Amino acid sequence: MNENRSFEDIFSSLQKLAEMREQEEGFFRRNPKTKCVCGRNDLISQQSEEFIDNEDLESNQTKEPIYIQKNQLNFKFAVCPACNPRIDCKMCEGTGHRFLNKVHVYETDDGETEEHLVEELSPNSCACMHTEHLVNLLNNADIPCKYMDADFINIKDEHLNPNQEKKLTENIQKIHLFCKQVAIKKLDIYDKDLKYFVTLFGPVGSGKTLLAISALKMLIIDFGFSGKFVDFQFLLNQLKAEYEQNKSGEEILKKLRNVDILVIDELGKGRNENEWQLEKLDDLINSRYNARKVTILTTNYLPPMYKYEEKEIPRNPNRETSNYWGQEINNGKNQNIPIHESFWNQTLLERLGARMYERIYEVSEFIDFTGLPSFRKHIGKSFLNIYSSNQT
């Protein structure tokens, strides 16, 4: 700030800051008719009525007031208008900005030293902006709309038998523990045993993507990490488009290299990879490997020591096996839907190559989903049963 500014200039600046504060305070002033849309107030009210112990009540009071805002064009994360921490913030009076008092010393024309106490604006620096910061991180993570409400407690298990339910529960506990360990040890570069990759492998529809995104959201909301979700095939298609335009793909890959948490879904998927695309992918994996950045992978391809059971593999119609959906179709003939996927008989090592696989293997915790049935198939089968019953 210019030390020779006149008193009138300083007063005018302070007046503008006051007007800005008054406008924002009016905008964020609590409206008694505003409805809670994040469920936070309802949970607290319900627990109070049911006399839940203070520890449980406190855990829900600390729940971030974030909800999924839906409109005709898209879905996005947003701060609940009724529970926004800015509404009742005494520090910034609802503006989100802090006004810091600073003393400016300057010399007058007479050679004397004078002091003026001046308020300087520090935009979006108040602690009440924390939730809005998390919302920005979530919206920048590119989480698919289908999985925006993903949470460890939302995972379905009604289609599982007791052994399968136990395995899924153990997998949830493993990745939940992984997230906490990563948060605690993230800055401990001397911990050589720290696994900072996690690979969820197994059949389609078994819950891998849901768990991966649940972990991503947990690391963003609970610990404030930045994150990105990317589909493997979509990434390859983006790189292919870059290649065809004689571009390096660096703009795409730079964001994925630098983000705190990266989820790569369906690793190994696709049929038309060329050498240039795989080199770029290898560069991405190697970069995160060297930088010890947390990376969550999901894949249908298994490590070499695992294999799918024969009964899990859908066969072509000319081979004897049961129908994939468990339905009799084609005039009662029990035929199979053709499934042409390389992951039934090709390992993750074969799919990625030794260089990429060995890096993943060294620093990754592997979580096994083999033997867990497809929830999508369960939903599809239920639909077919309902449809068939309506036709009779």
Order of alpha helices (4+ residues) and beta strands (2+ residues): alpha-alpha-alpha-beta-beta-beta-beta-alpha-alpha-beta-alpha-beta-alpha-alpha-beta-alpha-beta-alpha-alpha-beta-alpha
